[in-house]
Amino acid sequence: MKTVTANRLTDGRVIYRAATGAWTTELADAARLDADEADAVLELASGESHIAVGAYLIELAQDLPGGQKWRREGIRLTGPTTGSTHVQATA
């Protein structure tokens, strides 16, 4: 199962292509696409550069990002990480 994701042109927010053909910020509302329809929907979405930029397909597993890039998509879904794992030495 796949869906189309991109970034909204106006504010950079992560968006997903809904089954209605509209864009949504909610992964739960994203279209669930099989292999036969995924490329066609991606092509339509890529033509909407006035709304969304950088459209691409992601794998879904149990309604969450899956596949090899699941961690990246999880971060995109929940927002930027904060803080640092680096400890700065004090003088």
Buried (B, 14 or more C-beta within 10 A) or exposed (E): BBBBBBBBBEEEBBBBBBEEEEBBEEBEBBBEBEEEEBEEBBEEBBEBEEBBBEBEBBBBEEEEBBEEEBEEBEEBBEEEEEEEEEEEEEE
